[in-house]
Structure formats: structure tokens, C-alpha cells
Amino acid sequence: MGERERGRVALEEALELSERLAAGGPDSHATDMFYKRAYILHSLANVYRELGDDDRALEYLAQARSLPPRSGCRSNFPIT
């Protein structure tokens, strides 16, 4: 929609929240959160690519690839 900076802020907030939820808690759905984190990280990579920060975009893709294999989300990445 052309509001890259607004998207970046919202996605970084979502990433923080997903990190807290993935860390676990009494009502955590940790496996589901790994899938969501993967998509958040890939979306952030796309936003940073659009902002012209390719290095940061690649950092977020690397974080997505480093998610635990046991989460099962690595096979469903939109970008590999």
C-alpha cells in the first residue's frame, strides 16, 4: 500500500510479541507461533528490501532459516 515505514513498525512490534509468545507461557501455542514468526520475518525482509536495505532484508531471512527445524515451518517458507 506504499506505507513501508508504517508496515516496518507494525511488523517489528509483531516480531517482539511473537518472540515473547514463542518463549512459552501457560497458554502459549509455541508451534503455531513459529509459523507466524516465519511469515513476520519474511514480511520484514520484503519491507526492508523495498526500503533499499538489502543487508537488513537478508538478516531477517537468515533469522527465519534459523528457526528450530522441529517447528515444521521451514518447509513452508514463502522464500527460501
C-alpha positions in Angstrom: 0.0 0.0 0.0 3.1 2.2 -0.1 3.3 2.8 3.6 6.6 1.0 4.1 7.7 2.7 7.3 4.3 2.1 8.9 4.5 -1.6 7.9 8.0 -1.9 9.3 7.0 -0.6 12.7 3.9 -2.9 12.9 5.9 -5.9 11.8 8.7 -5.2 14.3 6.1 -5.0 17.1 4.6 -8.3 15.9 8.1 -9.9 15.9 8.6 -8.8 19.5 5.2 -10.2 20.5 5.9 -13.5 18.7 9.3 -13.8 20.5 7.6 -13.5 23.8 4.8 -16.0 22.9 7.3 -18.5 21.4 9.3 -18.4 24.6 6.4 -20.1 26.2 3.8 -19.5 28.8 0.9 -21.3 30.3 -1.3 -20.5 27.3 1.4 -20.5 24.6 0.8 -22.1 21.2 4.6 -22.2 20.5 4.5 -24.3 17.3 1.8 -22.1 15.7 3.9 -19.1 16.7 6.9 -20.4 14.8 4.9 -20.4 11.6 3.7 -16.9 12.3 7.3 -15.7 13.1 8.5 -17.1 9.8 5.9 -15.1 7.9 6.6 -12.0 10.0 10.4 -12.3 9.3 9.8 -12.8 5.6 7.5 -9.8 5.5 10.1 -7.7 7.3 12.6 -8.8 4.7 10.4 -7.6 2.0 9.8 -4.3 3.6 13.5 -3.7 4.1 14.2 -4.7 0.5 11.6 -2.1 -0.6 13.3 0.5 1.7 16.6 -0.3 -0.1 18.3 -2.0 2.9 19.2 -5.4 1.3 21.6 -6.3 4.1 18.9 -6.0 6.7 16.5 -7.9 4.5 19.0 -10.8 4.3 19.4 -10.7 8.1 15.7 -11.3 8.5 15.7 -14.1 6.0 18.6 -15.7 7.9 16.6 -15.4 11.1 13.7 -17.2 9.5 16.0 -20.0 8.3 17.4 -20.4 11.9 14.0 -21.2 13.4 14.1 -24.6 15.0 13.5 -27.4 12.5 11.2 -29.2 14.9 8.7 -26.4 14.4 8.0 -27.7 10.9 7.7 -24.3 9.5 10.9 -24.4 7.5 9.3 -26.4 4.8 6.6 -23.8 4.3 8.7 -20.7 3.8 7.4 -18.3 1.2 11.0 -17.5 0.3 14.0 -19.9 0.8 
